[in-house]
Amino acid sequence: MNEKETNIIVSRIEKWYNRLPGMFVEDRQSLTAEYCWSKEPIPFAKRTEKQYKSITKGRSWGKEWDSAWFHLKGKVKKEWTKKIIVADLDFSGEGLVYDPKGNEIQGITNASIWDPNFVRTRVILPTTCINKNNVEIWVEAAANSLFGIFVDPDPEQDNPKRHGSFDAIVETIDIGVFRKDIWDLHLDARILYGLIERLDKKSVRRARIIDSMNSPISKKFPTTLTSIFSIINGMLSIRAFLFKSLKEFPSFIIIPLIFTLLSLASFLILFFSSFLSISGSLKKSRLDFFSLYFKKASSILIGRMEPSSISLSR
């Protein structure tokens, strides 16, 4: 496979990987929402003292440093019985999710300092939020990001937003079924895709990862989920298998033992080869082969070579 073909396949894997987050929540249903705006935060006990009005997706609810309480309601489908039900909530800023009794469930935010793709918007709903197939959620939201509001580094003196700005919008207010299997698949695929990006382009391990990930994604996703899992788990377990096997023994025991065994094997090969009635060139080729084999085996065991260059039966 030449470089051009490899780049096409890697681009294909990237597109498949980027589609996975959209599959985390299945059978989405929009929640109805009401909210009350306030300049200062209001405690949970006093949230009902304000007047609420309805709001839908895409509507703005506040500006920089504003606060608001959201009251969300919805229905749970009968088909969702015994499944993980989640709410996907994004109010542009930060928030804290409560059940109707005032118990904090989880904080939410649509940004991260580690990676732009890491967001915390999905909330697994406890039974306290569900009563006879009726869902009720309360959210206290704040119109600011992790580090405050957006500031122009060099604003004009007459710019009305020179002290910063933030437009809080209702992005997502959905509930649905959480696909933990696809979530797990995404985490594993993230590791492998990261290795594709960072390993040397001539690496054997990189080539194997590309080939393994490309093979199942050409088929229909639902029918090959198990196949994809088995391939990815196999790729991830090779290095872990070697590392675990070596880690169980102290280094001061395992390293001398390895070189003792390799030395003994080399001695036996040299000893028995002297009794073989073969030509000198054939004898030399055999010795070269075994010498190369044990050199590679030694390199693998002491960590100088990628474990992916040998095959392990599981």
N, C-alpha and C positions, 0 to 999 in steps of 0.2 A: 504494500500500500504506500503510494507516494504522499508527499506532504500536502498536495492540493486535496486529494481524496480524504486524508485524515482531517484537515481543517473543515471540510464539508460535514463529516460525521460528527466532529466535536460541536459544530454549530447546531446540528440537529439535536444532540444530547442536551445542549444548553436550553434550547426552546422547550424540550420536553420537561426538563427540570424546572423551568420557570412557570410551567402550567400547573405544577403540583399544588402550590399554595391555594389556588382557586378551587381545589377539590377537597380541602379540609372540611368544609361545612357542606353537607348534602341536603337537598330538599329545603332550601331556604324559604322562610316566610317572614314578611315584614311585620314589625310590631307597630301598634298605634302609640303615638307619643304626645304627651303634654309637657309643658315646661313653664317654670317661673324664673324670671331674670332678677338678679340682684347685683349691686355693686360690691357688696361685702358678703363673705360666706355666711350661710345660715345653717345652724345645727339641725340634725335630723328631727329632733322633737318639735321644731318650729317650722318645718317645711310646709305644712298644710295651712299655715296662716296667710300665705301669699295666694294671689289669684293666678290660675294656670290657663294657658291657651295652647291650642293644638299646633303641632309643627311636623313637617315631613322631611324626607331626605333632600339634601341639597340646599336647605334654607339656613340662613345665618341666624345665630342665636345670641351672639355677643361679640364685643371687641376686647382689646387688650386688658387683661387682669379682671374681666368680669367673671361672675359666678352664676350658676343656674342649677336648679333641681329638675330632673327629668323623671316622669312617671310613665313607665312602659308597660303595655298589656298585650297579650296575645293568646293563641290557642296551641295546644299540643296535639298533634295528629295521633290517631289510634295506631298507625303503623310505626310510631316511634317508641312503642312499648319495649322496655328493657334495653334501650339504646342510650348512648351518651348524648344528652341534649345540651347544646351550647347557645349562648347569645354572642353575636358578633357586633360589638358596639364601638363606634368611632365618632367622637364629638370634636375632632380636630385638636383638642388639647389633652389635658389629663382629667382623670375622673376616679371616683370610688363607687363601687357597686354595692348596693344593700339589698337585703330581702325585705319583705313588708314589715318584719318585726324589728328592723333596725340593726340586724347583724351584718357586719362588713363581710363581703364575699371576696372581692379582689379589686386591686387597683388596675386602671387601664391607661394606656398611652399609645399614641400612634407613631412614636419615634424611639430611637435608641442611639446611645453614644457609640456602640460597638459596630453596628452595621445598619444601613438604611432599610434593609429587608427585615430586620428584627422588630416586630411590633407586638404589643400586648393588648389585643382587642377582643380575643375570644375568652369567654367566661363560661366554665362548666356550671350549669345551674343546679343548685342543691334542691332537695325536695321541699324546702321551705319557700321556694319561689313558685311552686306548682301546686295548685289546689283544684282537684277535679278537672284536670286538663286545661285549667286556666293559668296563664303565666302572668306574674306581676313582679316588676323590677323597679327599683329606685336607684337613680344615679346622680351623684353630686359632681358636676363638671366645672372645670376652671379653664378660662380662655388664656392659656399660656402653654409653652412647650417645656421641655425638660430644663432648659436654661433661660426661661423667661420669655421674652417676646422678640420679634424680629427687628433688628436695628440696622439702619443704613450706616456703614462705617464712615462715610464722608457726605453728610446731607447738606443741602442748601440751607441757609439761615432762615428763609421764609417757608421751608418745607413743613407742612402741618404734621408730618409723621417723623420729624427729626428725632423725637424722643422714643421712637419705636412704634410698632403696630402689630396687630394680630387679629385676624378675622376667623372667628370660630364658626364652623359649619357642621351640620349634622351629616356625616358621611355615610354611616352604616348603622341601622337599628334592626337587625335580623336575628332570627333564631333558626336552628336546624339541627341536623344530626351530625355529630362529630365523627369523622372517619380516622380513628386512631391508627389504623393500618397504613393509610396513606401518609399520615403525619410521620410515622416511624420510617416509612420508605423515603420520605423527603430528607430526614436527618441522615440516613445512610448514604443517599445519593449526594448529599451536600459534601460529605467527606470525600467520596470518590471523585466528584467533579473538582473539588479543591486540589486533589492530587493530580488530576489531568492538567490543571492550570500551572502547577508548581514543579512537577517532576521534569527532569530533562527530557527533551523531545525524542532522544534516542533510547530512553529507558524502556526496558522490557516490561516492567510493571505498568508503565503508562499505556503501552500498546495493548496489554491484556485488559486493562480497565476499559479502554475505549471500545475494544471488540466485545467485551462482555455486556456493557451498557447499551451498545447499539443493537445487539441481537434481538432482545425482546421488545424494544419500543417500536419496532416496525409493525407490530401486530396491534389488535384492538386492546386498549388498556385494561378493561374489566376482566378479560379472559386470561390475561397473562400476569396478573398481579402476583400470584404465587410464584410463577416462574421468575419474575424480576426479583422478588425477595430472595429466592434461593441462590440466584447468581450473585447478587450484591452481598449477601451474607457470606458466601463462599470467598469472595474477593477480600472482604474485611477480616475474615478469620485466619487467613494464611499467616500473616505476620504475627497476629495475636497468638496463634498456636505455637509458633517457634519461640516467641518471647516468653510465654507461660512455661513452656517445657524447660527452658534454660533458667528461668527465674526461680524455679522450685529448688535448685541446688545452689549452694554457696559458690561464689566465683573461685575461691581458693581450692575447691575440689573439682569443679567441672572443667576448668581450663587445663590443668595438668592432665586430667583424665582424657580429654579430647586429643591432645597432642600425643599422649602415650598410645592411644588406640590407632591414630594415624601413622605413627612411627612403626608400630607392630605390623600393621597392614602393609606398609611399604616394604618392610623387611621380608615378609612372607612372599610378596609378589616377586621381589628380586631373587629370593632363594629358590622358589619353584621354577622361575623362568630359566634358571641356569641348567635345569634338567630337561627342558623342552627341546626336542630335536627340530628346531625351526631355523630358518635362515636368519642371518644377522640383521637384515633390514626389517624383517617382520618382527623379530624380537625387539628391535629398537622402537618400532611403531607402537607395539603393545606397551612398552615401558613408558613411552611418551604419553600415551592415552591415559594410563593409570596415574602417572605423575600429574597430568593436567586435572584429572578428576579429583584427586585428593587435594590439590591446591585450591580448586574451586570450593570443595566441601569445607576445607579449613577456613577459607575466606567467609563463607556463609555463616559458619558457626561463631566466628568472632566478630561478625557484624560488618564486614567490609564489602559485602555483596548483597544485592536485594534478594529476599527470600522468594520473590516471584519468579526468579530464573530457574527454580526447580519445581517439580510438581509434587504435591502431597496428596495421597489418597485419604479420604475422610470416611 
